[in-house]
Amino acid sequence: SRVLEHARRIITPLVSGIVVTLIGLTLIQVGLVSMGGGYAAMGDGTFGSLDKLALAGTVLGLIVILNRSKNPYIRVASIVIAMLVGYVMAYFMGMVDTSKLGETNLVALP
């Protein structure tokens, strides 16, 4: 459209690269807090415990390993696969609260 042509003059590859880099640098703190167990773990004194760091390290390592696969489908789905594996691991480690599942409806409309 007409606006896009004018926007390309302002938003050069250098500007967009700097913006993406700054967003990535800002998200480092969020990722590290999540790896340690989140703000709830900071409150109850379990932040950075070995089980939380092991779970986060396993998921991160699995993402890196799957991302190096020669199979393009596995490479694209590496984050989803690692999240599913991490969820199953968290369930067996007792980190998933399933007490409310019996009380909820199978399907609910907003």
Biopython code that builds the backbone (N, CA, C, O; Angstrom):
import numpy as np
from Bio.PDB.StructureBuilder import StructureBuilder

atoms = [
    (1, "SER", "N", (0.826, -1.177, 0.000)),
    (1, "SER", "CA", (0.000, 0.000, 0.000)),
    (1, "SER", "C", (0.874, 1.245, 0.000)),
    (1, "SER", "O", (2.100, 1.141, -0.036)),
    (2, "ARG", "N", (0.274, 2.384, 0.039)),
    (2, "ARG", "CA", (1.026, 3.638, -0.010)),
    (2, "ARG", "C", (1.819, 3.882, 1.271)),
    (2, "ARG", "O", (2.923, 4.425, 1.229)),
    (3, "VAL", "N", (1.265, 3.485, 2.385)),
    (3, "VAL", "CA", (1.928, 3.716, 3.668)),
    (3, "VAL", "C", (3.167, 2.840, 3.800)),
    (3, "VAL", "O", (4.178, 3.276, 4.350)),
    (4, "LEU", "N", (3.097, 1.619, 3.304)),
    (4, "LEU", "CA", (4.214, 0.691, 3.421)),
    (4, "LEU", "C", (5.453, 1.209, 2.706)),
    (4, "LEU", "O", (6.572, 1.015, 3.181)),
    (5, "GLU", "N", (5.265, 1.858, 1.582)),
    (5, "GLU", "CA", (6.398, 2.404, 0.839)),
    (5, "GLU", "C", (7.104, 3.493, 1.648)),
    (5, "GLU", "O", (8.333, 3.554, 1.656)),
    (6, "HIS", "N", (6.350, 4.340, 2.318)),
    (6, "HIS", "CA", (6.950, 5.392, 3.146)),
    (6, "HIS", "C", (7.567, 4.810, 4.418)),
    (6, "HIS", "O", (8.573, 5.320, 4.910)),
    (7, "ALA", "N", (6.978, 3.764, 4.940)),
    (7, "ALA", "CA", (7.496, 3.150, 6.161)),
    (7, "ALA", "C", (8.836, 2.475, 5.910)),
    (7, "ALA", "O", (9.669, 2.416, 6.814)),
    (8, "ARG", "N", (9.063, 1.968, 4.711)),
    (8, "ARG", "CA", (10.336, 1.318, 4.398)),
    (8, "ARG", "C", (11.498, 2.299, 4.451)),
    (8, "ARG", "O", (12.629, 1.895, 4.719)),
    (9, "ARG", "N", (11.246, 3.560, 4.205)),
    (9, "ARG", "CA", (12.308, 4.562, 4.287)),
    (9, "ARG", "C", (12.707, 4.814, 5.736)),
    (9, "ARG", "O", (13.874, 5.076, 6.027)),
    (10, "ILE", "N", (11.743, 4.734, 6.636)),
    (10, "ILE", "CA", (12.009, 4.990, 8.053)),
    (10, "ILE", "C", (12.506, 3.728, 8.748)),
    (10, "ILE", "O", (13.481, 3.767, 9.498)),
    (11, "ILE", "N", (11.833, 2.614, 8.497)),
    (11, "ILE", "CA", (12.168, 1.352, 9.162)),
    (11, "ILE", "C", (13.134, 0.584, 8.263)),
    (11, "ILE", "O", (12.727, -0.285, 7.492)),
    (12, "THR", "N", (14.397, 0.915, 8.375)),
    (12, "THR", "CA", (15.431, 0.252, 7.581)),
    (12, "THR", "C", (15.800, -1.069, 8.249)),
    (12, "THR", "O", (15.409, -1.307, 9.391)),
    (13, "PRO", "N", (16.544, -1.931, 7.560)),
    (13, "PRO", "CA", (16.987, -3.171, 8.201)),
    (13, "PRO", "C", (17.814, -2.926, 9.469)),
    (13, "PRO", "O", (17.755, -3.720, 10.407)),
    (14, "LEU", "N", (18.570, -1.850, 9.499)),
    (14, "LEU", "CA", (19.344, -1.533, 10.695)),
    (14, "LEU", "C", (18.427, -1.213, 11.876)),
    (14, "LEU", "O", (18.659, -1.693, 12.986)),
    (15, "VAL", "N", (17.402, -0.417, 11.648)),
    (15, "VAL", "CA", (16.469, -0.048, 12.719)),
    (15, "VAL", "C", (15.711, -1.276, 13.212)),
    (15, "VAL", "O", (15.597, -1.485, 14.420)),
    (16, "SER", "N", (15.199, -2.079, 12.305)),
    (16, "SER", "CA", (14.446, -3.264, 12.731)),
    (16, "SER", "C", (15.357, -4.269, 13.429)),
    (16, "SER", "O", (14.920, -4.941, 14.363)),
    (17, "GLY", "N", (16.606, -4.387, 12.999)),
    (17, "GLY", "CA", (17.547, -5.284, 13.674)),
    (17, "GLY", "C", (17.843, -4.840, 15.090)),
    (17, "GLY", "O", (17.919, -5.663, 16.002)),
    (18, "ILE", "N", (18.011, -3.543, 15.278)),
    (18, "ILE", "CA", (18.264, -3.016, 16.622)),
    (18, "ILE", "C", (17.051, -3.234, 17.524)),
    (18, "ILE", "O", (17.207, -3.585, 18.694)),
    (19, "VAL", "N", (15.853, -3.032, 16.996)),
    (19, "VAL", "CA", (14.635, -3.229, 17.791)),
    (19, "VAL", "C", (14.496, -4.689, 18.208)),
    (19, "VAL", "O", (14.179, -4.975, 19.363)),
    (20, "VAL", "N", (14.728, -5.611, 17.285)),
    (20, "VAL", "CA", (14.619, -7.037, 17.609)),
    (20, "VAL", "C", (15.672, -7.427, 18.641)),
    (20, "VAL", "O", (15.383, -8.200, 19.554)),
    (21, "THR", "N", (16.887, -6.903, 18.506)),
    (21, "THR", "CA", (17.943, -7.194, 19.478)),
    (21, "THR", "C", (17.585, -6.668, 20.861)),
    (21, "THR", "O", (17.790, -7.365, 21.855)),
    (22, "LEU", "N", (17.057, -5.461, 20.943)),
    (22, "LEU", "CA", (16.669, -4.903, 22.240)),
    (22, "LEU", "C", (15.527, -5.681, 22.881)),
    (22, "LEU", "O", (15.508, -5.865, 24.098)),
    (23, "ILE", "N", (14.582, -6.136, 22.076)),
    (23, "ILE", "CA", (13.495, -6.961, 22.617)),
    (23, "ILE", "C", (14.062, -8.265, 23.169)),
    (23, "ILE", "O", (13.672, -8.704, 24.250)),
    (24, "GLY", "N", (14.974, -8.881, 22.435)),
    (24, "GLY", "CA", (15.604, -10.114, 22.901)),
    (24, "GLY", "C", (16.384, -9.918, 24.188)),
    (24, "GLY", "O", (16.303, -10.746, 25.095)),
    (25, "LEU", "N", (17.138, -8.831, 24.278)),
    (25, "LEU", "CA", (17.895, -8.551, 25.498)),
    (25, "LEU", "C", (16.977, -8.281, 26.683)),
    (25, "LEU", "O", (17.304, -8.640, 27.814)),
    (26, "THR", "N", (15.846, -7.661, 26.437)),
    (26, "THR", "CA", (14.884, -7.396, 27.502)),
    (26, "THR", "C", (14.260, -8.692, 28.016)),
    (26, "THR", "O", (13.960, -8.806, 29.205)),
    (27, "LEU", "N", (14.064, -9.658, 27.136)),
    (27, "LEU", "CA", (13.417, -10.913, 27.528)),
    (27, "LEU", "C", (14.351, -11.875, 28.256)),
    (27, "LEU", "O", (13.894, -12.900, 28.762)),
    (28, "ILE", "N", (15.645, -11.570, 28.323)),
    (28, "ILE", "CA", (16.577, -12.447, 29.032)),
    (28, "ILE", "C", (16.183, -12.563, 30.502)),
    (28, "ILE", "O", (16.181, -13.663, 31.055)),
    (29, "GLN", "N", (15.853, -11.453, 31.134)),
    (29, "GLN", "CA", (15.477, -11.485, 32.548)),
    (29, "GLN", "C", (14.225, -12.332, 32.769)),
    (29, "GLN", "O", (14.149, -13.085, 33.740)),
    (30, "VAL", "N", (13.257, -12.214, 31.885)),
    (30, "VAL", "CA", (12.024, -12.999, 32.012)),
    (30, "VAL", "C", (12.341, -14.491, 31.919)),
    (30, "VAL", "O", (11.811, -15.290, 32.691)),
    (31, "GLY", "N", (13.199, -14.860, 30.982)),
    (31, "GLY", "CA", (13.571, -16.260, 30.825)),
    (31, "GLY", "C", (14.317, -16.802, 32.029)),
    (31, "GLY", "O", (14.066, -17.927, 32.460)),
    (32, "LEU", "N", (15.231, -16.016, 32.574)),
    (32, "LEU", "CA", (15.991, -16.477, 33.736)),
    (32, "LEU", "C", (15.113, -16.609, 34.973)),
    (32, "LEU", "O", (15.284, -17.544, 35.756)),
    (33, "VAL", "N", (14.183, -15.693, 35.156)),
    (33, "VAL", "CA", (13.250, -15.804, 36.289)),
    (33, "VAL", "C", (12.384, -17.047, 36.121)),
    (33, "VAL", "O", (12.129, -17.759, 37.093)),
    (34, "SER", "N", (11.932, -17.313, 34.908)),
    (34, "SER", "CA", (11.108, -18.500, 34.662)),
    (34, "SER", "C", (11.912, -19.776, 34.870)),
    (34, "SER", "O", (11.381, -20.755, 35.395)),
    (35, "MET", "N", (13.179, -19.788, 34.470)),
    (35, "MET", "CA", (14.012, -20.975, 34.671)),
    (35, "MET", "C", (14.204, -21.281, 36.152)),
    (35, "MET", "O", (14.309, -22.444, 36.539)),
    (36, "GLY", "N", (14.250, -20.248, 36.973)),
    (36, "GLY", "CA", (14.437, -20.455, 38.403)),
    (36, "GLY", "C", (13.178, -20.837, 39.145)),
    (36, "GLY", "O", (13.246, -21.211, 40.315)),
    (37, "GLY", "N", (12.027, -20.754, 38.497)),
    (37, "GLY", "CA", (10.780, -21.138, 39.137)),
    (37, "GLY", "C", (9.749, -20.038, 39.188)),
    (37, "GLY", "O", (8.627, -20.269, 39.639)),
    (38, "GLY", "N", (10.098, -18.846, 38.737)),
    (38, "GLY", "CA", (9.139, -17.752, 38.693)),
    (38, "GLY", "C", (9.089, -16.974, 39.993)),
    (38, "GLY", "O", (9.804, -17.271, 40.950)),
    (39, "TYR", "N", (8.228, -15.971, 40.001)),
    (39, "TYR", "CA", (8.108, -15.102, 41.168)),
    (39, "TYR", "C", (7.494, -15.827, 42.357)),
    (39, "TYR", "O", (7.774, -15.472, 43.502)),
    (40, "ALA", "N", (6.666, -16.830, 42.111)),
    (40, "ALA", "CA", (6.102, -17.606, 43.222)),
    (40, "ALA", "C", (7.204, -18.356, 43.965)),
    (40, "ALA", "O", (7.166, -18.463, 45.191)),
    (41, "ALA", "N", (8.184, -18.873, 43.228)),
    (41, "ALA", "CA", (9.301, -19.566, 43.866)),
    (41, "ALA", "C", (10.188, -18.594, 44.631)),
    (41, "ALA", "O", (10.802, -18.966, 45.632)),
    (42, "MET", "N", (10.259, -17.347, 44.163)),
    (42, "MET", "CA", (11.014, -16.338, 44.921)),
    (42, "MET", "C", (10.345, -16.080, 46.264)),
    (42, "MET", "O", (11.017, -15.869, 47.274)),
    (43, "GLY", "N", (9.020, -16.098, 46.268)),
    (43, "GLY", "CA", (8.279, -15.828, 47.492)),
    (43, "GLY", "C", (8.383, -16.938, 48.519)),
    (43, "GLY", "O", (8.480, -16.668, 49.716)),
    (44, "ASP", "N", (8.364, -18.190, 48.064)),
    (44, "ASP", "CA", (8.397, -19.287, 49.035)),
    (44, "ASP", "C", (9.792, -19.865, 49.259)),
    (44, "ASP", "O", (9.935, -20.869, 49.956)),
    (45, "GLY", "N", (10.814, -19.251, 48.683)),
    (45, "GLY", "CA", (12.189, -19.651, 48.974)),
    (45, "GLY", "C", (12.717, -20.825, 48.180)),
    (45, "GLY", "O", (13.772, -21.360, 48.519)),
    (46, "THR", "N", (12.027, -21.245, 47.137)),
    (46, "THR", "CA", (12.508, -22.372, 46.334)),
    (46, "THR", "C", (13.075, -21.927, 44.995)),
    (46, "THR", "O", (13.286, -22.752, 44.107)),
    (47, "PHE", "N", (13.324, -20.636, 44.841)),
    (47, "PHE", "CA", (13.838, -20.126, 43.569)),
    (47, "PHE", "C", (15.231, -20.695, 43.307)),
    (47, "PHE", "O", (16.107, -20.655, 44.171)),
    (48, "GLY", "N", (15.415, -21.216, 42.115)),
    (48, "GLY", "CA", (16.713, -21.748, 41.714)),
    (48, "GLY", "C", (17.028, -23.107, 42.293)),
    (48, "GLY", "O", (18.191, -23.508, 42.322)),
    (49, "SER", "N", (16.004, -23.835, 42.761)),
    (49, "SER", "CA", (16.261, -25.165, 43.303)),
    (49, "SER", "C", (16.683, -26.105, 42.181)),
    (49, "SER", "O", (16.412, -25.854, 41.007)),
    (50, "LEU", "N", (17.339, -27.176, 42.557)),
    (50, "LEU", "CA", (17.939, -28.076, 41.576)),
    (50, "LEU", "C", (16.897, -28.699, 40.656)),
    (50, "LEU", "O", (17.155, -28.861, 39.464)),
    (51, "ASP", "N", (15.730, -29.050, 41.179)),
    (51, "ASP", "CA", (14.721, -29.678, 40.326)),
    (51, "ASP", "C", (14.195, -28.714, 39.262)),
    (51, "ASP", "O", (13.954, -29.122, 38.126)),
    (52, "LYS", "N", (14.019, -27.456, 39.616)),
    (52, "LYS", "CA", (13.544, -26.471, 38.633)),
    (52, "LYS", "C", (14.604, -26.185, 37.575)),
    (52, "LYS", "O", (14.292, -26.077, 36.389)),
    (53, "LEU", "N", (15.847, -26.063, 38.002)),
    (53, "LEU", "CA", (16.930, -25.813, 37.050)),
    (53, "LEU", "C", (17.181, -27.027, 36.159)),
    (53, "LEU", "O", (17.498, -26.875, 34.979)),
    (54, "ALA", "N", (17.040, -28.233, 36.717)),
    (54, "ALA", "CA", (17.217, -29.443, 35.908)),
    (54, "ALA", "C", (16.124, -29.556, 34.854)),
    (54, "ALA", "O", (16.395, -29.930, 33.712)),
    (55, "LEU", "N", (14.898, -29.237, 35.231)),
    (55, "LEU", "CA", (13.795, -29.273, 34.274)),
    (55, "LEU", "C", (14.014, -28.255, 33.161)),
    (55, "LEU", "O", (13.863, -28.581, 31.984)),
    (56, "ALA", "N", (14.368, -27.028, 33.525)),
    (56, "ALA", "CA", (14.606, -25.988, 32.521)),
    (56, "ALA", "C", (15.794, -26.340, 31.638)),
    (56, "ALA", "O", (15.747, -26.126, 30.426)),
    (57, "GLY", "N", (16.850, -26.871, 32.222)),
    (57, "GLY", "CA", (18.025, -27.261, 31.440)),
    (57, "GLY", "C", (17.733, -28.397, 30.483)),
    (57, "GLY", "O", (18.234, -28.411, 29.359)),
    (58, "THR", "N", (16.918, -29.358, 30.922)),
    (58, "THR", "CA", (16.539, -30.465, 30.048)),
    (58, "THR", "C", (15.725, -29.972, 28.863)),
    (58, "THR", "O", (15.971, -30.383, 27.729)),
    (59, "VAL", "N", (14.765, -29.101, 29.111)),
    (59, "VAL", "CA", (13.941, -28.563, 28.021)),
    (59, "VAL", "C", (14.796, -27.749, 27.063)),
    (59, "VAL", "O", (14.673, -27.893, 25.846)),
    (60, "LEU", "N", (15.657, -26.901, 27.594)),
    (60, "LEU", "CA", (16.525, -26.087, 26.744)),
    (60, "LEU", "C", (17.481, -26.960, 25.941)),
    (60, "LEU", "O", (17.681, -26.726, 24.749)),
    (61, "GLY", "N", (18.070, -27.956, 26.581)),
    (61, "GLY", "CA", (18.964, -28.873, 25.873)),
    (61, "GLY", "C", (18.249, -29.655, 24.789)),
    (61, "GLY", "O", (18.800, -29.868, 23.709)),
    (62, "LEU", "N", (17.026, -30.085, 25.068)),
    (62, "LEU", "CA", (16.253, -30.822, 24.074)),
    (62, "LEU", "C", (15.911, -29.941, 22.878)),
    (62, "LEU", "O", (15.909, -30.413, 21.741)),
    (63, "ILE", "N", (15.622, -28.669, 23.125)),
    (63, "ILE", "CA", (15.360, -27.744, 22.014)),
    (63, "ILE", "C", (16.590, -27.631, 21.130)),
    (63, "ILE", "O", (16.480, -27.672, 19.905)),
    (64, "VAL", "N", (17.754, -27.489, 21.737)),
    (64, "VAL", "CA", (18.994, -27.358, 20.957)),
    (64, "VAL", "C", (19.275, -28.632, 20.171)),
    (64, "VAL", "O", (19.637, -28.566, 18.996)),
    (65, "ILE", "N", (19.112, -29.789, 20.805)),
    (65, "ILE", "CA", (19.375, -31.063, 20.124)),
    (65, "ILE", "C", (18.406, -31.272, 18.966)),
    (65, "ILE", "O", (18.827, -31.628, 17.865)),
    (66, "LEU", "N", (17.113, -31.055, 19.203)),
    (66, "LEU", "CA", (16.126, -31.256, 18.139)),
    (66, "LEU", "C", (16.269, -30.226, 17.026)),
    (66, "LEU", "O", (15.962, -30.518, 15.870)),
    (67, "ASN", "N", (16.727, -29.037, 17.357)),
    (67, "ASN", "CA", (16.896, -27.996, 16.354)),
    (67, "ASN", "C", (18.055, -28.296, 15.414)),
    (67, "ASN", "O", (18.124, -27.724, 14.326)),
    (68, "ARG", "N", (18.952, -29.168, 15.803)),
    (68, "ARG", "CA", (20.075, -29.553, 14.954)),
    (68, "ARG", "C", (19.765, -30.787, 14.107)),
    (68, "ARG", "O", (20.645, -31.288, 13.407)),
    (69, "SER", "N", (18.542, -31.276, 14.161)),
    (69, "SER", "CA", (18.137, -32.453, 13.402)),
    (69, "SER", "C", (18.123, -32.157, 11.908)),
    (69, "SER", "O", (17.895, -31.025, 11.482)),
    (70, "LYS", "N", (18.372, -33.192, 11.130)),
    (70, "LYS", "CA", (18.312, -33.042, 9.672)),
    (70, "LYS", "C", (16.870, -33.063, 9.165)),
    (70, "LYS", "O", (16.586, -32.589, 8.066)),
    (71, "ASN", "N", (15.967, -33.613, 9.967)),
    (71, "ASN", "CA", (14.560, -33.663, 9.601)),
    (71, "ASN", "C", (13.939, -32.281, 9.814)),
    (71, "ASN", "O", (13.929, -31.780, 10.939)),
    (72, "PRO", "N", (13.422, -31.660, 8.753)),
    (72, "PRO", "CA", (12.887, -30.296, 8.916)),
    (72, "PRO", "C", (11.652, -30.234, 9.812)),
    (72, "PRO", "O", (11.430, -29.219, 10.473)),
    (73, "TYR", "N", (10.850, -31.285, 9.850)),
    (73, "TYR", "CA", (9.654, -31.285, 10.693)),
    (73, "TYR", "C", (10.033, -31.295, 12.176)),
    (73, "TYR", "O", (9.424, -30.592, 12.983)),
    (74, "ILE", "N", (11.027, -32.086, 12.524)),
    (74, "ILE", "CA", (11.489, -32.122, 13.913)),
    (74, "ILE", "C", (12.123, -30.788, 14.284)),
    (74, "ILE", "O", (11.938, -30.290, 15.395)),
    (75, "ARG", "N", (12.866, -30.217, 13.353)),
    (75, "ARG", "CA", (13.519, -28.930, 13.613)),
    (75, "ARG", "C", (12.486, -27.826, 13.862)),
    (75, "ARG", "O", (12.647, -27.014, 14.772)),
    (76, "VAL", "N", (11.435, -27.802, 13.055)),
    (76, "VAL", "CA", (10.399, -26.778, 13.213)),
    (76, "VAL", "C", (9.605, -27.005, 14.504)),
    (76, "VAL", "O", (9.222, -26.045, 15.172)),
    (77, "ALA", "N", (9.361, -28.250, 14.849)),
    (77, "ALA", "CA", (8.542, -28.571, 16.020)),
    (77, "ALA", "C", (9.370, -28.752, 17.291)),
    (77, "ALA", "O", (8.847, -29.236, 18.295)),
    (78, "SER", "N", (10.637, -28.379, 17.270)),
    (78, "SER", "CA", (11.511, -28.642, 18.410)),
    (78, "SER", "C", (11.012, -27.979, 19.694)),
    (78, "SER", "O", (11.103, -28.580, 20.765)),
    (79, "ILE", "N", (10.497, -26.775, 19.611)),
    (79, "ILE", "CA", (10.030, -26.083, 20.817)),
    (79, "ILE", "C", (8.775, -26.750, 21.372)),
    (79, "ILE", "O", (8.643, -26.917, 22.584)),
    (80, "VAL", "N", (7.856, -27.130, 20.491)),
    (80, "VAL", "CA", (6.618, -27.779, 20.951)),
    (80, "VAL", "C", (6.926, -29.141, 21.560)),
    (80, "VAL", "O", (6.377, -29.492, 22.604)),
    (81, "ILE", "N", (7.801, -29.908, 20.916)),
    (81, "ILE", "CA", (8.173, -31.227, 21.440)),
    (81, "ILE", "C", (8.840, -31.084, 22.802)),
    (81, "ILE", "O", (8.515, -31.819, 23.734)),
    (82, "ALA", "N", (9.772, -30.140, 22.923)),
    (82, "ALA", "CA", (10.466, -29.943, 24.195)),
    (82, "ALA", "C", (9.505, -29.473, 25.283)),
    (82, "ALA", "O", (9.649, -29.863, 26.442)),
    (83, "MET", "N", (8.529, -28.641, 24.926)),
    (83, "MET", "CA", (7.541, -28.205, 25.920)),
    (83, "MET", "C", (6.693, -29.381, 26.396)),
    (83, "MET", "O", (6.399, -29.484, 27.587)),
    (84, "LEU", "N", (6.299, -30.264, 25.489)),
    (84, "LEU", "CA", (5.516, -31.437, 25.884)),
    (84, "LEU", "C", (6.331, -32.359, 26.785)),
    (84, "LEU", "O", (5.824, -32.854, 27.792)),
    (85, "VAL", "N", (7.592, -32.591, 26.425)),
    (85, "VAL", "CA", (8.461, -33.423, 27.257)),
    (85, "VAL", "C", (8.651, -32.774, 28.627)),
    (85, "VAL", "O", (8.627, -33.460, 29.649)),
    (86, "GLY", "N", (8.837, -31.471, 28.649)),
    (86, "GLY", "CA", (8.988, -30.756, 29.912)),
    (86, "GLY", "C", (7.740, -30.831, 30.769)),
    (86, "GLY", "O", (7.830, -30.952, 31.990)),
    (87, "TYR", "N", (6.575, -30.761, 30.139)),
    (87, "TYR", "CA", (5.325, -30.863, 30.894)),
    (87, "TYR", "C", (5.178, -32.250, 31.512)),
    (87, "TYR", "O", (4.780, -32.378, 32.670)),
    (88, "VAL", "N", (5.498, -33.278, 30.747)),
    (88, "VAL", "CA", (5.421, -34.646, 31.272)),
    (88, "VAL", "C", (6.423, -34.824, 32.413)),
    (88, "VAL", "O", (6.103, -35.431, 33.435)),
    (89, "MET", "N", (7.634, -34.294, 32.235)),
    (89, "MET", "CA", (8.632, -34.376, 33.307)),
    (89, "MET", "C", (8.145, -33.648, 34.560)),
    (89, "MET", "O", (8.286, -34.158, 35.671)),
    (90, "ALA", "N", (7.575, -32.461, 34.380)),
    (90, "ALA", "CA", (7.072, -31.695, 35.524)),
    (90, "ALA", "C", (5.942, -32.442, 36.224)),
    (90, "ALA", "O", (5.825, -32.387, 37.448)),
    (91, "TYR", "N", (5.115, -33.137, 35.456)),
    (91, "TYR", "CA", (4.032, -33.924, 36.051)),
    (91, "TYR", "C", (4.605, -35.018, 36.951)),
    (91, "TYR", "O", (4.157, -35.197, 38.083)),
    (92, "PHE", "N", (5.594, -35.745, 36.440)),
    (92, "PHE", "CA", (6.175, -36.828, 37.229)),
    (92, "PHE", "C", (7.030, -36.319, 38.393)),
    (92, "PHE", "O", (7.265, -37.050, 39.355)),
    (93, "MET", "N", (7.490, -35.084, 38.309)),
    (93, "MET", "CA", (8.255, -34.490, 39.408)),
    (93, "MET", "C", (7.339, -33.858, 40.453)),
    (93, "MET", "O", (7.818, -33.336, 41.459)),
    (94, "GLY", "N", (6.029, -33.900, 40.227)),
    (94, "GLY", "CA", (5.070, -33.363, 41.181)),
    (94, "GLY", "C", (4.891, -31.861, 41.111)),
    (94, "GLY", "O", (4.440, -31.248, 42.079)),
    (95, "MET", "N", (5.233, -31.258, 39.987)),
    (95, "MET", "CA", (5.125, -29.808, 39.836)),
    (95, "MET", "C", (3.818, -29.367, 39.197)),
    (95, "MET", "O", (3.554, -28.168, 39.107)),
    (96, "VAL", "N", (2.991, -30.313, 38.750)),
    (96, "VAL", "CA", (1.734, -29.986, 38.081)),
    (96, "VAL", "C", (0.590, -30.265, 39.052)),
    (96, "VAL", "O", (0.463, -31.375, 39.568)),
    (97, "ASP", "N", (-0.235, -29.258, 39.295)),
    (97, "ASP", "CA", (-1.376, -29.402, 40.195)),
    (97, "ASP", "C", (-2.585, -29.871, 39.391)),
    (97, "ASP", "O", (-3.128, -29.125, 38.576)),
    (98, "THR", "N", (-2.999, -31.111, 39.629)),
    (98, "THR", "CA", (-4.139, -31.678, 38.903)),
    (98, "THR", "C", (-5.379, -31.777, 39.785)),
    (98, "THR", "O", (-6.344, -32.444, 39.411)),
    (99, "SER", "N", (-5.374, -31.134, 40.935)),
    (99, "SER", "CA", (-6.493, -31.276, 41.869)),
    (99, "SER", "C", (-7.786, -30.670, 41.333)),
    (99, "SER", "O", (-8.863, -31.153, 41.684)),
    (100, "LYS", "N", (-7.728, -29.659, 40.517)),
    (100, "LYS", "CA", (-8.926, -28.983, 40.004)),
    (100, "LYS", "C", (-9.467, -29.612, 38.720)),
    (100, "LYS", "O", (-10.534, -29.215, 38.253)),
    (101, "LEU", "N", (-8.763, -30.576, 38.142)),
    (101, "LEU", "CA", (-9.208, -31.147, 36.868)),
    (101, "LEU", "C", (-10.519, -31.913, 36.988)),
    (101, "LEU", "O", (-11.313, -31.912, 36.047)),
    (102, "GLY", "N", (-10.762, -32.557, 38.103)),
    (102, "GLY", "CA", (-11.994, -33.307, 38.278)),
    (102, "GLY", "C", (-13.228, -32.431, 38.401)),
    (102, "GLY", "O", (-14.340, -32.889, 38.139)),
    (103, "GLU", "N", (-13.048, -31.183, 38.795)),
    (103, "GLU", "CA", (-14.172, -30.276, 39.001)),
    (103, "GLU", "C", (-14.535, -29.475, 37.758)),
    (103, "GLU", "O", (-15.601, -28.861, 37.717)),
    (104, "THR", "N", (-13.686, -29.468, 36.758)),
    (104, "THR", "CA", (-13.922, -28.622, 35.582)),
    (104, "THR", "C", (-14.713, -29.362, 34.515)),
    (104, "THR", "O", (-14.727, -30.592, 34.473)),
    (105, "ASN", "N", (-15.371, -28.596, 33.657)),
    (105, "ASN", "CA", (-16.088, -29.174, 32.528)),
    (105, "ASN", "C", (-15.100, -29.536, 31.431)),
    (105, "ASN", "O", (-14.040, -28.923, 31.309)),
    (106, "LEU", "N", (-15.454, -30.538, 30.633)),
    (106, "LEU", "CA", (-14.598, -30.930, 29.526)),
    (106, "LEU", "C", (-14.572, -29.847, 28.457)),
    (106, "LEU", "O", (-13.526, -29.567, 27.873)),
    (107, "VAL", "N", (-15.733, -29.237, 28.204)),
    (107, "VAL", "CA", (-15.835, -28.146, 27.240)),
    (107, "VAL", "C", (-16.571, -27.001, 27.919)),
    (107, "VAL", "O", (-17.586, -27.212, 28.583)),
    (108, "ALA", "N", (-16.055, -25.791, 27.752)),
    (108, "ALA", "CA", (-16.698, -24.620, 28.352)),
    (108, "ALA", "C", (-16.690, -23.474, 27.356)),
    (108, "ALA", "O", (-15.717, -23.266, 26.630)),
    (109, "LEU", "N", (-17.773, -22.747, 27.333)),
    (109, "LEU", "CA", (-17.855, -21.574, 26.469)),
    (109, "LEU", "C", (-17.505, -20.336, 27.279)),
    (109, "LEU", "O", (-17.840, -20.255, 28.461)),
    (110, "PRO", "N", (-16.835, -19.372, 26.661)),
    (110, "PRO", "CA", (-16.464, -18.166, 27.412)),
    (110, "PRO", "C", (-17.663, -17.301, 27.753)),
    (110, "PRO", "O", (-17.509, -16.254, 28.382)),
]
sb = StructureBuilder()
sb.init_structure("model")
sb.init_model(0)
sb.init_chain("A")
sb.init_seg("    ")
for serial, (resi, resn, name, xyz) in enumerate(atoms, 1):
    if name == "N":
        sb.init_residue(resn, " ", resi, " ")
    sb.init_atom(name, np.array(xyz, "f"), 0.0, 1.0, " ", f" {name:<3s}", serial, name[0])
structure = sb.get_structure()
